[in-house]
Amino acid sequence: MSEEQEQPEVPTAAATEGPERQLYPEDQAKVDAFLKRGVNSVERKPFKPLYLLVMLIVVVGGLSLFSQWLAHQAGVY
């Protein structure tokens, strides 16, 4: 055996994935059908973080006022 004997290259994860890797047409059809059904095809409204913040402040404020009223009714204050 010579020292210059070539070893077969083992494909890495990066070599086996990527845009150059193609599926058989029947497998691609299955993937396309899966992506078009269920949760993958649901249209969603854009996320509004300001709306979430306002709703959080309203709910926490409402619960705070309710707890103050409840404490006043129980005679704690």
N, C-alpha and C positions, 0 to 999 in steps of 0.2 A: 504494500500500500504506500502510495506516495504522499508526501506532505501537502501537495497541492491538490489533493482530491477535493472536488467540490461537494458541498453539502446541499441538499435540496432546500430551497427557500420555503420557510413556513410563513403562510400569509398572516399578517397581523390584522387586528380588528379594523384598523383604518383602511387596509387594502381590500377587505371584503365588503366594506360599506361605502356608500357614496353614489353619486349620480350615474357612474358608468355601469353599475350593477343593475341588470334588467331581470324582471320576472317573466315567467312564461305567460302567454296571453290569458290562459284560463285562471292562473293564480292572480294576475293583475285584475281580472274581472271580479274575482272574489273580494279582493281588497277594495276596489271601487264600490262594490255593492255594500260592503260593511261600512264604509265611510259615509255613504248616503243615507243610512238609516239610524234610528235611535238618537242618542244624545249628540252624536257627531254632526247632525244636520239641523239642530235647533238654532234658530236665529235669536240672538239675545240683544237686548238694549245695551248701549255702552255703559260702562261702570261710572257712577257719579259719586266720587268720594265726598264732595261738599254736601250732597243730599244725605249721605250716611252720617256725617258729622252733625248736621242739623237734627236729624231724627234721633240720634243718640242723646243730644243735649235736651231735646223735648221729653224723651222718655225718662231720663234721669231726673230732670227738673220736676216732671209730674210725679214721679215716685217720691221725691223729696218733699214736695208740697203735701202729698197724701200722708206721709209719715209725720209731718209737723201737725197736720190737722188731727190725725189719730192720737198723737201724744197730747194735744190740747183737750180732746174729748175725754181722754182717760184721766186727766187731771195731773199729768206729769209736769206741765208748765203752768 
